[in-house]
């Protein structure tokens, strides 16, 4: 079984920073080391949207336009953790943030498409006040 556990959420003022972590446990051969990992977010009443994604090697990344230049995704393949560094936070970044993983061979609709990922964490809340 694959488990994803997010941490690092909290409440900050606009302009502040937070770093989210996603600890991956379980089978790593077919999932973690072989595939994209991603961060999504979902605000109340809105669709879950892709925020950032990173390829297995940790070099190639992908970002939503709304966070480009402010957020940075990275991964540590030694401790099986994916990070999301969030700077210059805005009130509109307020959401529940989820970590996601996929398996080799699963349907692919792009690095920020919800349908591309099959494993999800429970989420961590980020609240940005103005």
C-alpha positions as CSV (number, residue, x, y, z in Angstrom):
1,X,0.0,0.0,0.0
2,X,1.1,3.5,-0.8
3,X,0.7,6.2,1.9
4,X,1.2,9.9,1.4
5,X,1.3,12.1,4.5
6,X,1.4,15.9,4.2
7,X,2.6,18.3,6.8
8,X,3.7,21.9,7.1
9,X,0.4,23.7,6.6
10,X,-0.7,26.6,8.8
11,X,-1.8,30.2,8.9
12,X,0.3,33.1,7.6
13,X,-0.1,36.7,6.6
14,X,0.0,37.7,2.9
15,X,3.6,37.9,1.7
16,X,4.7,35.1,4.1
17,X,6.1,31.7,3.3
18,X,5.4,28.1,4.2
19,X,7.0,24.8,3.2
20,X,4.9,21.7,2.8
21,X,6.3,18.2,3.0
22,X,4.9,15.0,1.7
23,X,6.3,11.8,3.1
24,X,5.9,8.8,0.8
25,X,5.8,5.2,2.2
26,X,5.0,1.9,0.7
27,X,6.0,0.4,-2.6
28,X,8.5,2.6,-4.3
29,X,9.6,0.6,-7.3
30,X,6.5,1.2,-9.4
31,X,5.5,4.5,-8.1
32,X,7.8,7.0,-6.3
33,X,11.0,6.5,-8.1
34,X,9.5,5.9,-11.4
35,X,7.0,8.6,-11.8
36,X,5.8,12.2,-11.4
37,X,4.8,13.5,-8.0
38,X,2.5,16.5,-7.6
39,X,0.8,19.0,-5.4
40,X,-2.8,19.9,-5.8
41,X,-5.1,22.3,-3.9
42,X,-8.8,22.6,-3.4
43,X,-10.6,25.5,-1.9
44,X,-14.2,25.2,-0.6
45,X,-16.7,25.0,-3.5
46,X,-13.9,24.8,-6.1
47,X,-12.4,22.1,-8.2
48,X,-9.1,20.5,-7.2
49,X,-6.4,22.0,-9.2
50,X,-2.8,21.1,-10.0
51,X,-0.3,23.4,-8.5
52,X,3.1,21.9,-9.1
53,X,4.6,18.6,-10.3
54,X,8.1,17.1,-10.5
55,X,9.6,14.2,-12.5
56,X,11.4,11.3,-10.9
57,X,14.8,12.7,-11.4
58,X,13.9,15.9,-9.6
59,X,15.1,18.2,-12.4
60,X,12.0,18.8,-14.5
61,X,9.2,20.6,-12.9
62,X,5.8,22.0,-13.9
63,X,3.8,24.8,-12.3
64,X,0.3,26.3,-12.6
65,X,0.5,29.9,-14.0
66,X,-1.0,31.2,-10.7
67,X,2.0,30.0,-8.7
68,X,4.9,30.3,-11.2
69,X,7.7,32.3,-9.7
70,X,6.4,32.0,-6.1
71,X,6.3,28.2,-5.5
72,X,9.1,25.7,-5.8
73,X,8.6,21.9,-5.9
74,X,11.5,19.6,-5.0
75,X,12.0,16.0,-4.0
76,X,14.5,14.0,-1.9
77,X,14.8,10.5,-3.2
78,X,16.8,9.4,-0.2
79,X,14.1,10.0,2.4
80,X,11.2,9.7,-0.1
81,X,9.8,13.2,0.5
82,X,8.4,15.8,-1.8
83,X,8.4,19.5,-0.8
84,X,6.5,22.6,-1.8
85,X,8.2,25.8,-0.9
86,X,5.6,28.6,-1.1
87,X,6.7,32.2,-1.0
88,X,4.9,35.5,-1.4
89,X,1.7,33.9,-0.4
90,X,-1.6,35.5,-1.3
91,X,-5.1,35.2,0.2
92,X,-6.2,33.4,-2.9
93,X,-3.6,30.6,-2.1
94,X,-5.8,29.6,0.8
95,X,-6.8,26.0,0.3
96,X,-6.3,22.4,1.4
97,X,-3.1,21.2,-0.2
98,X,-2.8,17.6,-1.3
99,X,0.1,15.4,-2.4
100,X,-0.4,13.0,-5.2
101,X,1.5,10.1,-6.8
102,X,0.9,7.9,-9.8
103,X,1.8,4.4,-10.9
104,X,3.7,3.4,-14.0
105,X,1.2,2.6,-16.7
106,X,-1.7,4.6,-15.4
107,X,-3.5,7.0,-17.7
108,X,-1.6,10.2,-18.4
109,X,-3.4,13.5,-19.0
110,X,-0.5,15.8,-18.1
111,X,1.5,16.6,-15.0
112,X,-1.1,18.9,-13.4
113,X,-4.2,16.8,-14.4
114,X,-6.0,15.2,-11.5
115,X,-6.8,12.2,-13.6
116,X,-3.1,11.4,-13.9
117,X,-2.7,10.5,-10.2
118,X,-4.1,7.6,-8.3
119,X,-2.7,8.1,-4.8
120,X,-3.6,11.0,-2.5
121,X,-2.8,12.2,0.9
122,X,-5.2,13.5,3.4
123,X,-4.2,17.1,2.9
124,X,-2.8,20.0,4.9
125,X,-4.6,23.3,5.3
126,X,-3.0,26.6,4.2
127,X,-4.7,29.8,5.2
128,X,-3.3,33.2,4.1
129,X,-4.8,36.3,5.6
130,X,-4.6,39.8,4.1
